[in-house]
Amino acid sequence: MTAPRRPPVGGPPAMRMMAGPGPTEKLQDFKGSTKRLLGLLKPQRLLVGFVMLAGAVSVTLSVIGPYLLGHATDVIFAGVIGRMFDGDVTKAEAIAALRARGEDTQASLLSAVDFVPGQGIDFDRLGRVLAWVALIYVFAWVFGVLQGRITAHVVQTAVYHLRQQVEAKLSRLPLSYFDQQPRGEVLSRATNDTDNIAQTLQQTFAQLTTALLTIVGVLGAMFWISPLLAVIALVTVPVSFVITMAVGKRSQPNFVAQWATTGRLNGHIEEMFTGHSLVKVFGRQNEANQTFQEHNDKLYASSFRAQFISGLIQPAMMFISNLNYVLVAVVGGLRVASGALSLGEVQAFIQYSRQFSQPLTQVASMANLIQSGVASAERVFALLHAPEQSAEPSPVALGNVRGEVAFEDVSFRYVPDKPLIEHLSLDVTPGQTVAVVGPTGAGKTTLVNLLMRFYDVDSGRILIDGVDIATMPRSQLREEIGMVLQDTWLFGGTIAENIAYGADSFDLEEVVRAAEAAHVDPFVRMLPDGYDTVIDEEGSNVSAGQKQLITIARAFMAEPSILILDEATSSVDTRTEVLIQRAMATLRQGRTSFVIAHRLSTIRDADVILVMEHGQIVEQGTHDSLIAAGGAYARLYSAQFAQAVAEVE
């Protein structure tokens, strides 16, 4: 079942933003989301294999290093011990002499040392061992760098394609989705959450691979040197696992809440910034700040809990690592004293125990990153799983569109249990100018939304030149329709680029002709850079009326077969409005036009005036015929006239 549709609503943004899920959200499917997150790397499985191979080589070399260093220690120790004895005796004789004097501990210790009485440190042998160690560590570093380089490519490529999927998904989502989601929340999923996924994969993928390989390699080396010490070192592993799972279970919901609250905070900031002027005009700064503070407090609380709880893992693991070090050092010392192990072997084992504890600590400390990344991944995947618009049919051969529009028994509801348009029928002949009037909420804009297929009808059908628009791709339908909204939208670019936005090609002469028709040209010529004047994203360097004129010129530039003007002249002065009306009269020739207007004086010359109430057409006719009928239109007209007289008085 799809979510109930609802139309765009007004009202104080702060009040709308306060509604929504709280910070008690939980991951719906941690295992499934993790699996799908790793699935982003599947197309690059060959490179992932190289990452694993480079990591394995680097880890193998790093594991060999301590073992060779242990040999170097044995060479030095053997040289020191050898100089303590007379060169006339053999090793066996020296040990036997110690036992004869009752020094059994020393004799057992030296029995594991490969020394030659009377001979000092063998620097040639020591140099060869150290050279091999240096060479091994250099190659380990090279393969580590190679692993990091390939990992960066794999992760960034995966996130690059994920961003492409998100962008493509946003273009396929119906308008109802954006009506139900604050823009800041959508932006947060497309930017913050994808960036967090990239950071998580970058910081955990290679490190996690290396850590796991290190655990296996070091564990093998530890058992090779001393199974007893290896078992002692493994005692701490279950404790580490239990601590990691317990802490992760408590921190996971807080990471989900952190990113959900981040989205709501971004949505509130975006709305308050977009409506900054209105917030000040209506004196809602305190309420806006209070709402911001509430979201910010929730974000602080969830982020603090998530980071603090997950941060407990590392000190706990360090404590366990130190405990493990003490156990290994004590037992290892006893094994050296008994002659079961050499000093170099114990030194190597202690290094291995540190190497063994370090990846365990890394894996544990990565838990917070993984949980944070999976929380973001689930939010992005929820966006990618959102219901899309109905599938696009194949293009329809329309030929030259004449502009005949028909609504046949159309019914539509934003919310299933709240009827809006019921069984509406309407026929518009090519070239007609149809004005749609009525009180707020009557369904005027909804009628246009259905014609543009921003929403699909629940029943009935809408036809253009006898072709059901549901059988047409939306892009093909909208190529034939030009639309000017009450809310102007300009992008960061020149005036010429904004006017030519809806055209197939950029032709300055055509831009100028459209600008002249919409009365944009006079004020543009007065600007220092003319049509090359750059408009910032907020359009703050042009007035509201000028922005409206530019959007009208944009619609003219597209040369549509059907024009839709939704309160298109509401932001211009009376004189400019008269000029635009004259220009529209010329441009409407041969085009079907739908004009939504509240000021009835602007649509007196319309061919047909439709009066809507509660989603129904209650009256239709010309201005004169409707005035003569004395119905709903006459009452609207009289009310506006009386209001105008009252304002003058």
BAFIGU-136457 format. One record per residue (C-alpha): residue number from 1; z, y, x; residue in one letter. Coordinates in steps of 0.25 Angstrom, whole numbers, plus 5000, padded with zeros to 4 digits. Layout:
N
NUM  Z  Y  X  a
...
This chain:
649
1  5000  5000  5000  m
2  4996  5013  5006  t
3  5006  5025  5006  a
4  5005  5035  4994  p
5  4996  5046  4996  r
6  5000  5060  4995  r
7  4993  5073  4996  p
8  4996  5084  5006  p
9  5009  5091  5001  v
10  5015  5104  5005  g
11  5029  5108  5006  g
12  5038  5112  5018  p
13  5034  5102  5029  p
14  5048  5101  5034  a
15  5052  5095  5021  m
16  5040  5085  5022  r
17  5044  5081  5036  m
18  5058  5078  5033  m
19  5054  5066  5024  a
20  5050  5054  5032  g
21  5056  5042  5039  p
22  5069  5044  5047  g
23  5073  5039  5061  p
24  5077  5025  5056  t
25  5062  5020  5057  e
26  5060  5007  5064  k
27  5048  5000  5070  l
28  5041  4992  5060  q
29  5036  4982  5069  d
30  5040  4983  5084  f
31  5034  4970  5088  k
32  5021  4973  5081  g
33  5020  4987  5086  s
34  5022  4983  5100  t
35  5012  4973  5099  k
36  5002  4983  5094  r
37  5006  4993  5104  l
38  5003  4983  5115  l
39  4990  4979  5108  g
40  4985  4993  5111  l
41  4983  4988  5125  l
42  4975  4975  5121  k
43  4961  4982  5123  p
44  4965  4983  5137  q
45  4970  4970  5140  r
46  4962  4968  5153  l
47  4969  4980  5159  l
48  4982  4976  5153  v
49  4980  4963  5161  g
50  4978  4971  5174  f
51  4991  4979  5171  v
52  4998  4965  5170  m
53  4991  4960  5182  l
54  4994  4973  5191  a
55  5008  4972  5186  g
56  5010  4958  5189  a
57  5004  4960  5204  v
58  5013  4972  5205  s
59  5025  4965  5200  v
60  5022  4952  5209  t
61  5021  4961  5221  l
62  5034  4968  5218  s
63  5041  4955  5216  v
64  5037  4950  5230  i
65  5041  4963  5237  g
66  5057  4960  5236  p
67  5055  4946  5240  y
68  5048  4951  5253  l
69  5058  4961  5255  l
70  5069  4950  5254  g
71  5061  4944  5266  h
72  5062  4957  5274  a
73  5077  4957  5271  t
74  5078  4943  5276  d
75  5070  4946  5289  v
76  5079  4958  5292  i
77  5092  4950  5289  f
78  5087  4938  5297  a
79  5085  4948  5309  g
80  5099  4954  5308  v
81  5105  4940  5307  i
82  5097  4934  5318  g
83  5102  4945  5328  r
84  5116  4941  5325  m
85  5114  4927  5332  f
86  5111  4923  5346  d
87  5096  4919  5348  g
88  5100  4906  5354  d
89  5104  4899  5341  v
90  5096  4895  5329  t
91  5099  4899  5315  k
92  5105  4886  5311  a
93  5114  4886  5323  e
94  5119  4901  5320  a
95  5122  4896  5305  i
96  5129  4884  5310  a
97  5138  4892  5319  a
98  5142  4901  5307  l
99  5145  4889  5299  r
100  5153  4884  5311  a
101  5161  4897  5311  r
102  5164  4895  5296  g
103  5155  4906  5292  e
104  5148  4898  5281  d
105  5144  4911  5273  t
106  5137  4917  5284  q
107  5130  4904  5288  a
108  5125  4902  5273  s
109  5120  4917  5273  l
110  5112  4916  5286  l
111  5106  4902  5282  s
112  5097  4909  5272  a
113  5093  4919  5283  v
114  5080  4916  5291  d
115  5086  4922  5305  f
116  5083  4919  5319  v
117  5096  4920  5328  p
118  5094  4931  5338  g
119  5081  4937  5331  q
120  5082  4950  5325  g
121  5073  4956  5313  i
122  5059  4951  5313  d
123  5052  4965  5311  f
124  5038  4959  5311  d
125  5042  4949  5299  r
126  5049  4961  5293  l
127  5037  4970  5294  g
128  5028  4960  5288  r
129  5037  4957  5276  v
130  5039  4972  5274  l
131  5024  4974  5275  a
132  5021  4964  5264  w
133  5032  4971  5255  v
134  5025  4984  5257  a
135  5012  4978  5254  l
136  5017  4971  5242  i
137  5024  4984  5236  y
138  5011  4992  5239  v
139  5003  4982  5231  f
140  5013  4982  5220  a
141  5012  4997  5219  w
142  4997  4996  5218  v
143  4997  4986  5207  f
144  5008  4994  5200  g
145  5000  5007  5201  v
146  4987  4999  5196  l
147  4996  4993  5184  q
148  5000  5007  5180  g
149  4986  5013  5181  r
150  4980  5002  5172  i
151  4992  5003  5163  t
152  4990  5018  5161  a
153  4975  5015  5157  h
154  4978  5004  5148  v
155  4989  5012  5140  v
156  4982  5025  5139  q
157  4969  5018  5135  t
158  4977  5011  5124  a
159  4984  5024  5119  v
160  4970  5031  5120  y
161  4965  5021  5110  h
162  4977  5021  5102  l
163  4975  5037  5100  r
164  4961  5034  5096  q
165  4966  5024  5086  q
166  4976  5035  5080  v
167  4965  5046  5080  e
168  4955  5036  5073  a
169  4966  5032  5063  k
170  4970  5046  5060  l
171  4955  5049  5056  s
172  4955  5037  5047  r
173  4968  5040  5040  l
174  4968  5046  5026  p
175  4972  5060  5022  l
176  4984  5054  5015  s
177  4990  5048  5028  y
178  4991  5062  5034  f
179  4996  5068  5021  d
180  5008  5058  5022  q
181  5010  5060  5037  q
182  5015  5073  5044  p
183  5004  5077  5054  r
184  5015  5078  5065  g
185  5018  5063  5062  e
186  5004  5059  5063  v
187  5002  5067  5076  l
188  5015  5061  5082  s
189  5009  5047  5080  r
190  4996  5051  5086  a
191  5002  5058  5098  t
192  5016  5055  5101  n
193  5017  5041  5097  d
194  5004  5037  5104  t
195  5009  5045  5117  d
196  5022  5037  5116  n
197  5014  5024  5115  i
198  5006  5028  5127  a
199  5019  5031  5135  q
200  5025  5018  5130  t
201  5014  5009  5135  l
202  5012  5017  5148  q
203  5027  5015  5152  q
204  5029  5001  5147  t
205  5017  4993  5148  f
206  5015  4992  5163  a
207  5030  4993  5165  q
208  5033  4982  5155  l
209  5023  4973  5161  t
210  5028  4976  5175  t
211  5042  4974  5171  a
212  5040  4960  5165  l
213  5031  4956  5176  l
214  5042  4960  5186  t
215  5053  4953  5178  i
216  5045  4940  5179  v
217  5041  4942  5194  g
218  5055  4946  5198  v
219  5061  4935  5190  l
220  5052  4924  5197  g
221  5056  4930  5211  a
222  5071  4930  5207  m
223  5070  4915  5204  f
224  5062  4912  5216  w
225  5073  4918  5225  i
226  5086  4913  5217  s
227  5086  4907  5204  p
228  5101  4909  5203  l
229  5100  4924  5205  l
230  5088  4925  5195  a
231  5096  4918  5184  v
232  5107  4928  5187  i
233  5097  4940  5186  a
234  5092  4934  5173  l
235  5105  4935  5166  v
236  5104  4949  5164  t
237  5090  4948  5157  v
238  5095  4944  5143  p
239  5106  4955  5143  v
240  5095  4965  5146  s
241  5086  4960  5135  f
242  5097  4960  5125  v
243  5101  4975  5129  i
244  5086  4979  5128  t
245  5084  4973  5114  m
246  5097  4979  5109  a
247  5094  4993  5114  v
248  5079  4992  5110  g
249  5083  4988  5096  k
250  5091  5000  5094  r
251  5082  5010  5100  s
252  5069  5005  5093  q
253  5071  5012  5080  p
254  5075  5025  5087  n
255  5061  5025  5094  f
256  5054  5023  5081  v
257  5063  5035  5075  a
258  5060  5043  5087  q
259  5045  5043  5085  w
260  5045  5044  5070  a
261  5054  5056  5071  t
262  5045  5062  5082  t
263  5033  5061  5072  g
264  5041  5068  5061  r
265  5045  5079  5071  l
266  5031  5081  5075  n
267  5027  5081  5061  g
268  5037  5092  5058  h
269  5033  5100  5070  i
270  5018  5100  5067  e
271  5021  5104  5052  e
272  5030  5115  5056  m
273  5020  5120  5067  f
274  5008  5119  5058  t
275  5016  5127  5047  g
276  5023  5136  5056  h
277  5019  5149  5049  s
278  5023  5143  5035  l
279  5037  5138  5041  v
280  5040  5153  5045  k
281  5034  5159  5032  v
282  5043  5151  5023  f
283  5055  5152  5033  g
284  5056  5137  5035  r
285  5059  5137  5050  q
286  5073  5133  5048  n
287  5069  5121  5039  e
288  5058  5117  5049  a
289  5067  5118  5061  n
290  5078  5110  5053  q
291  5067  5099  5050  t
292  5063  5099  5065  f
293  5077  5098  5069  q
294  5079  5086  5060  e
295  5067  5079  5066  h
296  5071  5083  5080  n
297  5085  5078  5078  d
298  5080  5065  5073  k
299  5070  5064  5084  l
300  5081  5067  5094  y
301  5091  5057  5088  a
302  5080  5045  5088  s
303  5075  5048  5101  s
304  5089  5049  5107  f
305  5093  5036  5101  r
306  5080  5029  5105  a
307  5081  5034  5120  q
308  5096  5032  5121  f
309  5096  5018  5116  i
310  5084  5014  5123  s
311  5090  5020  5136  g
312  5102  5011  5135  l
313  5093  5000  5140  i
314  5091  5005  5154  q
315  5105  5007  5158  p
316  5109  4994  5152  a
317  5098  4987  5160  m
318  5102  4994  5173  m
319  5116  4989  5171  f
320  5111  4975  5169  i
321  5102  4976  5181  s
322  5114  4981  5190  n
323  5122  4969  5184  l
324  5111  4960  5188  n
325  5110  4966  5202  y
326  5125  4963  5204  v
327  5124  4949  5200  l
328  5112  4946  5209  v
329  5118  4953  5221  a
330  5131  4946  5220  v
331  5125  4932  5218  v
332  5114  4935  5228  g
333  5124  4939  5238  g
334  5131  4926  5236  l
335  5118  4918  5237  r
336  5115  4925  5250  v
337  5129  4922  5256  a
338  5127  4907  5252  s
339  5113  4907  5259  g
340  5106  4903  5246  a
341  5098  4916  5247  l
342  5094  4926  5259  s
343  5098  4940  5259  l
344  5083  4944  5257  g
345  5082  4935  5245  e
346  5094  4941  5238  v
347  5089  4955  5241  q
348  5075  4951  5235  a
349  5082  4946  5223  f
350  5091  4958  5221  i
351  5078  4966  5221  q
352  5072  4957  5211  y
353  5084  4958  5202  s
354  5082  4973  5202  r
355  5067  4971  5200  q
356  5071  4962  5188  f
357  5080  4971  5182  s
358  5071  4983  5183  q
359  5060  4978  5174  p
360  5070  4973  5164  l
361  5076  4987  5164  t
362  5062  4993  5163  q
363  5058  4984  5151  v
364  5071  4988  5144  a
365  5069  5003  5147  s
366  5055  5002  5141  m
367  5061  4997  5128  a
368  5062  5011  5123  n
369  5048  5015  5127  l
370  5043  5003  5120  i
371  5050  5005  5108  q
372  5046  5020  5107  s
373  5032  5016  5110  g
374  5032  5005  5099  v
375  5038  5015  5089  a
376  5026  5025  5092  s
377  5016  5013  5091  a
378  5021  5009  5078  e
379  5019  5024  5073  r
380  5005  5024  5078  v
381  5002  5011  5073  f
382  5007  5015  5059  a
383  4997  5026  5060  l
384  4986  5017  5064  l
385  4990  5008  5052  h
386  4990  5019  5042  a
387  4980  5016  5030  p
388  4967  5022  5033  e
389  4956  5028  5024  q
390  4947  5019  5017  s
391  4936  5013  5025  a
392  4924  5022  5027  e
393  4911  5017  5020  p
394  4897  5018  5026  s
395  4890  5031  5025  p
396  4883  5034  5012  v
397  4869  5040  5012  a
398  4872  5053  5005  l
399  4860  5061  5009  g
400  4861  5076  5006  n
401  4874  5078  4998  v
402  4872  5086  4986  r
403  4887  5088  4983  g
404  4888  5081  4970  e
405  4903  5077  4968  v
406  4909  5068  4957  a
407  4923  5063  4955  f
408  4923  5051  4946  e
409  4936  5047  4939  d
410  4944  5050  4952  v
411  4959  5047  4953  s
412  4968  5050  4965  f
413  4983  5050  4968  r
414  4990  5053  4981  y
415  5002  5046  4976  v
416  5000  5033  4967  p
417  5009  5037  4956  d
418  5005  5052  4956  k
419  4992  5054  4949  p
420  4984  5066  4954  l
421  4969  5065  4951  i
422  4966  5055  4939  e
423  4952  5052  4934  h
424  4945  5065  4939  l
425  4930  5066  4937  s
426  4922  5078  4942  l
427  4907  5080  4945  d
428  4902  5091  4954  v
429  4887  5094  4955  t
430  4881  5098  4969  p
431  4883  5112  4973  g
432  4894  5115  4963  q
433  4906  5123  4967  t
434  4919  5116  4961  v
435  4932  5123  4961  a
436  4944  5115  4959  v
437  4957  5123  4954  v
438  4970  5119  4949  g
439  4985  5120  4952  p
440  4991  5114  4965  t
441  4992  5099  4964  g
442  4980  5098  4954  a
443  4972  5089  4964  g
444  4962  5100  4969  k
445  4963  5096  4984  t
446  4964  5081  4980  t
447  4951  5082  4974  l
448  4945  5087  4987  v
449  4953  5077  4995  n
450  4946  5066  4987  l
451  4932  5072  4988  l
452  4934  5072  5003  m
453  4940  5058  5003  r
454  4953  5063  5010  f
455  4959  5053  4999  y
456  4951  5042  4991  d
457  4952  5042  4976  v
458  4960  5032  4969  d
459  4950  5029  4959  s
460  4936  5035  4954  g
461  4926  5041  4964  r
462  4921  5053  4970  i
463  4906  5055  4972  l
464  4897  5064  4981  i
465  4882  5064  4976  d
466  4885  5051  4969  g
467  4892  5044  4981  v
468  4906  5039  4980  d
469  4913  5046  4992  i
470  4922  5034  4994  a
471  4909  5027  4999  t
472  4907  5038  5009  m
473  4913  5039  5023  p
474  4923  5050  5023  r
475  4916  5057  5035  s
476  4903  5057  5027  q
477  4909  5062  5015  l
478  4916  5074  5022  r
479  4903  5077  5029  e
480  4898  5082  5016  e
481  4911  5090  5012  i
482  4916  5103  5018  g
483  4930  5106  5016  m
484  4939  5119  5018  v
485  4953  5118  5016  l
486  4964  5128  5013  q
487  4971  5124  5025  d
488  4962  5128  5037  t
489  4961  5119  5049  w
490  4955  5124  5062  l
491  4955  5117  5076  f
492  4957  5123  5089  g
493  4943  5128  5093  g
494  4933  5139  5091  t
495  4929  5145  5077  i
496  4915  5139  5079  a
497  4921  5125  5082  e
498  4930  5126  5069  n
499  4918  5130  5060  i
500  4909  5119  5066  a
501  4920  5109  5064  y
502  4914  5102  5053  g
503  4899  5103  5057  a
504  4891  5092  5064  d
505  4887  5101  5076  s
506  4891  5115  5081  f
507  4881  5126  5079  d
508  4886  5140  5081  l
509  4876  5146  5072  e
510  4880  5137  5060  e
511  4895  5140  5063  v
512  4891  5155  5062  v
513  4884  5153  5049  r
514  4896  5145  5043  a
515  4905  5156  5048  a
516  4897  5167  5042  e
517  4896  5159  5029  a
518  4912  5158  5029  a
519  4914  5172  5034  h
520  4920  5167  5047  v
521  4910  5174  5055  d
522  4915  5189  5054  p
523  4929  5186  5059  f
524  4924  5176  5070  v
525  4914  5187  5075  r
526  4927  5196  5077  m
527  4934  5186  5086  l
528  4932  5188  5101  p
529  4926  5174  5103  d
530  4919  5173  5090  g
531  4916  5159  5086  y
532  4922  5154  5099  d
533  4935  5159  5095  t
534  4945  5147  5097  v
535  4954  5144  5086  i
536  4968  5138  5090  d
537  4973  5126  5082  e
538  4981  5134  5073  e
539  4970  5144  5070  g
540  4980  5156  5073  s
541  4969  5165  5079  n
542  4962  5166  5065  v
543  4967  5170  5052  s
544  4969  5160  5040  a
545  4958  5165  5033  g
546  4949  5165  5045  q
547  4953  5150  5047  k
548  4949  5147  5033  q
549  4935  5154  5034  l
550  4933  5145  5047  i
551  4936  5133  5039  t
552  4926  5137  5028  i
553  4915  5140  5039  a
554  4918  5126  5044  r
555  4915  5120  5031  a
556  4902  5128  5029  f
557  4898  5123  5043  m
558  4899  5109  5039  a
559  4889  5111  5028  e
560  4895  5101  5018  p
561  4889  5097  5005  s
562  4902  5099  4998  i
563  4912  5110  5000  l
564  4927  5109  4998  i
565  4935  5122  4998  l
566  4950  5119  4996  d
567  4956  5133  4995  e
568  4947  5137  5006  a
569  4948  5152  5004  t
570  4963  5153  5002  s
571  4966  5159  5016  s
572  4955  5170  5015  v
573  4956  5184  5010  d
574  4950  5188  4997  t
575  4938  5195  5003  r
576  4935  5183  5013  t
577  4937  5174  5001  e
578  4926  5181  4993  v
579  4916  5180  5005  l
580  4919  5165  5007  i
581  4917  5163  4992  q
582  4903  5169  4993  r
583  4900  5161  5006  a
584  4904  5149  4999  m
585  4895  5152  4987  a
586  4883  5151  4996  t
587  4888  5139  5004  l
588  4891  5131  4992  r
589  4877  5132  4987  q
590  4872  5117  4987  g
591  4886  5112  4990  r
592  4897  5107  4981  t
593  4910  5114  4983  s
594  4924  5111  4979  f
595  4933  5123  4979  v
596  4948  5122  4977  i
597  4954  5135  4974  a
598  4967  5141  4969  h
599  4961  5155  4968  r
600  4952  5154  4956  l
601  4945  5167  4959  s
602  4938  5159  4971  t
603  4931  5149  4962  i
604  4926  5157  4950  r
605  4912  5154  4954  d
606  4914  5139  4956  a
607  4904  5130  4948  d
608  4915  5121  4943  v
609  4930  5124  4943  i
610  4939  5112  4941  l
611  4953  5114  4937  v
612  4963  5103  4941  m
613  4976  5099  4936  e
614  4984  5087  4940  h
615  4972  5080  4946  g
616  4963  5082  4934  q
617  4952  5092  4931  i
618  4957  5099  4919  v
619  4946  5109  4918  e
620  4932  5112  4925  q
621  4921  5123  4923  g
622  4917  5136  4928  t
623  4927  5148  4930  h
624  4922  5155  4917  d
625  4923  5142  4909  s
626  4936  5138  4913  l
627  4942  5152  4911  i
628  4936  5152  4897  a
629  4942  5139  4894  a
630  4956  5144  4897  g
631  4961  5132  4903  g
632  4968  5128  4916  a
633  4958  5136  4924  y
634  4960  5148  4916  a
635  4975  5147  4917  r
636  4974  5146  4932  l
637  4965  5158  4933  y
638  4973  5166  4924  s
639  4986  5163  4932  a
640  4979  5167  4945  q
641  4974  5180  4939  f
642  4987  5183  4933  a
643  4994  5180  4947  q
644  4984  5189  4954  a
645  4986  5201  4944  v
646  5001  5199  4946  a
647  5000  5199  4961  e
648  4992  5212  4959  v
649  5002  5218  4950  e
